[in-house]
Amino acid sequence: MRQYGQLTAPDEAVTALVFRAGTLLCALPLDEVIETMRPLETRPLAGTPAFVLGISVLRGVPTPVIDIARLLTGRPGDVERYVAVGTERGPVALATGPVLGIRGAEAGPAETHPALLGASHRLVAGVGTFGAEPLLLLQSMRAVPDEVWEAAAAADAR
């Protein structure tokens, strides 16, 4: 085993961006991340799920903004950073707490943790640890619900 900061991982660790999402510690595969930035002006969108904060313009592109803490826990998180990720239909900004850095991340499959088989099981690829805290390794964020894209397109058309 190799040691990556405080995160212990076997030889086939995924390089991931580690960040806070409310009370949770999360990691996202680095190859999904476009960039991180301070939160930008975000305009609300009617008709979207509660976890969608609205739409923002990232490098000239109208982009949905998702509160990742609310998506995972149902409760809003304190937003300190936006993490832009690529999806099949364009970028999405994840509103997160502090970004803690890039680490090698390895986690056991989420299916081995029955508590994660609720609504967020499709979002969590695995569960590991970071020091004494649980770490959620998130799945690809490439699939965003159609209603989010429809609301974003309607807002862009105005």
C-alpha positions as a Python dict, from the first residue, in 0.01 Angstrom:
ca = {
    (1, 'M'): (0, 0, 0),
    (2, 'R'): (101, 356, -71),
    (3, 'Q'): (24, 655, 148),
    (4, 'Y'): (-135, 966, -12),
    (5, 'G'): (-153, 1238, 249),
    (6, 'Q'): (-388, 1096, 506),
    (7, 'L'): (-564, 864, 262),
    (8, 'T'): (-438, 508, 241),
    (9, 'A'): (-487, 338, -94),
    (10, 'P'): (-376, 23, -272),
    (11, 'D'): (-163, 39, -586),
    (12, 'E'): (-463, 98, -816),
    (13, 'A'): (-594, 413, -651),
    (14, 'V'): (-795, 667, -845),
    (15, 'T'): (-649, 1017, -848),
    (16, 'A'): (-929, 1228, -705),
    (17, 'L'): (-1020, 1578, -595),
    (18, 'V'): (-1122, 1565, -227),
    (19, 'F'): (-1373, 1821, -96),
    (20, 'R'): (-1636, 1877, 170),
    (21, 'A'): (-2006, 1862, 89),
    (22, 'G'): (-2184, 1972, 404),
    (23, 'T'): (-2084, 1725, 674),
    (24, 'L'): (-1960, 1472, 417),
    (25, 'L'): (-1614, 1423, 277),
    (26, 'C'): (-1624, 1341, -94),
    (27, 'A'): (-1385, 1261, -377),
    (28, 'L'): (-1438, 1294, -748),
    (29, 'P'): (-1210, 1130, -1007),
    (30, 'L'): (-972, 1398, -1129),
    (31, 'D'): (-1030, 1312, -1495),
    (32, 'E'): (-1390, 1438, -1451),
    (33, 'V'): (-1283, 1777, -1313),
    (34, 'I'): (-1249, 2073, -1551),
    (35, 'E'): (-1153, 2334, -1291),
    (36, 'T'): (-1229, 2470, -944),
    (37, 'M'): (-1323, 2832, -878),
    (38, 'R'): (-1482, 3072, -633),
    (39, 'P'): (-1863, 3068, -653),
    (40, 'L'): (-1998, 3280, -936),
    (41, 'E'): (-2324, 3471, -960),
    (42, 'T'): (-2596, 3208, -984),
    (43, 'R'): (-2952, 3273, -1093),
    (44, 'P'): (-3230, 3044, -966),
    (45, 'L'): (-3426, 2824, -1207),
    (46, 'A'): (-3794, 2750, -1152),
    (47, 'G'): (-3908, 2392, -1197),
    (48, 'T'): (-3580, 2225, -1102),
    (49, 'P'): (-3509, 1988, -813),
    (50, 'A'): (-3411, 2146, -478),
    (51, 'F'): (-3047, 2046, -527),
    (52, 'V'): (-3017, 2271, -833),
    (53, 'L'): (-2908, 2615, -714),
    (54, 'G'): (-2963, 2764, -1058),
    (55, 'I'): (-2757, 2861, -1358),
    (56, 'S'): (-2427, 3044, -1386),
    (57, 'V'): (-2202, 3139, -1675),
    (58, 'L'): (-1869, 2955, -1675),
    (59, 'R'): (-1627, 3074, -1942),
    (60, 'G'): (-1916, 3200, -2155),
    (61, 'V'): (-2125, 2882, -2123),
    (62, 'P'): (-2459, 2873, -1931),
    (63, 'T'): (-2401, 2604, -1670),
    (64, 'P'): (-2633, 2437, -1416),
    (65, 'V'): (-2511, 2463, -1056),
    (66, 'I'): (-2577, 2169, -823),
    (67, 'D'): (-2552, 2181, -444),
    (68, 'I'): (-2373, 1849, -397),
    (69, 'A'): (-2441, 1845, -20),
    (70, 'R'): (-2816, 1879, -79),
    (71, 'L'): (-2802, 1617, -354),
    (72, 'L'): (-2634, 1366, -121),
    (73, 'T'): (-2792, 1454, 216),
    (74, 'G'): (-3109, 1649, 145),
    (75, 'R'): (-2967, 1947, 337),
    (76, 'P'): (-2800, 2253, 184),
    (77, 'G'): (-2426, 2287, 236),
    (78, 'D'): (-2208, 2591, 286),
    (79, 'V'): (-2072, 2684, -55),
    (80, 'E'): (-1707, 2787, -76),
    (81, 'R'): (-1608, 2656, -419),
    (82, 'Y'): (-1753, 2554, -751),
    (83, 'V'): (-1605, 2241, -908),
    (84, 'A'): (-1678, 2232, -1281),
    (85, 'V'): (-1714, 1882, -1422),
    (86, 'G'): (-1769, 1761, -1776),
    (87, 'T'): (-2092, 1585, -1866),
    (88, 'E'): (-2222, 1440, -2188),
    (89, 'R'): (-2430, 1757, -2246),
    (90, 'G'): (-2187, 2021, -2123),
    (91, 'P'): (-2027, 2143, -1801),
    (92, 'V'): (-2197, 2132, -1462),
    (93, 'A'): (-2077, 2325, -1158),
    (94, 'L'): (-2087, 2142, -827),
    (95, 'A'): (-2126, 2381, -534),
    (96, 'T'): (-1904, 2241, -258),
    (97, 'G'): (-1746, 2331, 70),
    (98, 'P'): (-1367, 2366, 85),
    (99, 'V'): (-1153, 2173, -161),
    (100, 'L'): (-893, 1978, 38),
    (101, 'G'): (-664, 1876, -245),
    (102, 'I'): (-579, 1595, -484),
    (103, 'R'): (-521, 1251, -338),
    (104, 'G'): (-506, 889, -440),
    (105, 'A'): (-848, 748, -346),
    (106, 'E'): (-960, 389, -311),
    (107, 'A'): (-1291, 283, -176),
    (108, 'G'): (-1483, -39, -137),
    (109, 'P'): (-1794, -74, -354),
    (110, 'A'): (-2098, 117, -228),
    (111, 'E'): (-2306, -201, -255),
    (112, 'T'): (-2124, -336, 49),
    (113, 'H'): (-2269, -48, 252),
    (114, 'P'): (-2648, -103, 270),
    (115, 'A'): (-2710, 242, 419),
    (116, 'L'): (-2602, 392, 87),
    (117, 'L'): (-2860, 202, -114),
    (118, 'G'): (-3110, 486, -68),
    (119, 'A'): (-3163, 771, -311),
    (120, 'S'): (-2793, 856, -339),
    (121, 'H'): (-2667, 504, -420),
    (122, 'R'): (-2642, 596, -790),
    (123, 'L'): (-2405, 880, -700),
    (124, 'V'): (-2164, 689, -478),
    (125, 'A'): (-1915, 452, -640),
    (126, 'G'): (-1750, 351, -315),
    (127, 'V'): (-1681, 427, 47),
    (128, 'G'): (-1336, 460, 199),
    (129, 'T'): (-1168, 660, 471),
    (130, 'F'): (-966, 978, 494),
    (131, 'G'): (-794, 972, 832),
    (132, 'A'): (-1075, 893, 1076),
    (133, 'E'): (-1355, 1017, 846),
    (134, 'P'): (-1562, 825, 593),
    (135, 'L'): (-1496, 930, 234),
    (136, 'L'): (-1752, 896, -46),
    (137, 'L'): (-1596, 832, -386),
    (138, 'L'): (-1852, 973, -628),
    (139, 'Q'): (-1958, 813, -954),
    (140, 'S'): (-1927, 989, -1281),
    (141, 'M'): (-2128, 1309, -1275),
    (142, 'R'): (-2170, 1288, -1652),
    (143, 'A'): (-2542, 1210, -1633),
    (144, 'V'): (-2748, 1509, -1518),
    (145, 'P'): (-3130, 1477, -1501),
    (146, 'D'): (-3308, 1598, -1816),
    (147, 'E'): (-3522, 1847, -1619),
    (148, 'V'): (-3205, 2034, -1518),
    (149, 'W'): (-3093, 2070, -1881),
    (150, 'E'): (-3444, 2171, -1990),
    (151, 'A'): (-3463, 2443, -1724),
    (152, 'A'): (-3112, 2562, -1814),
    (153, 'A'): (-3204, 2579, -2185),
    (154, 'A'): (-3524, 2772, -2104),
    (155, 'A'): (-3327, 3021, -1893),
    (156, 'D'): (-3067, 3061, -2168),
    (157, 'A'): (-3342, 3129, -2425),
    (158, 'R'): (-3479, 3424, -2219),
}
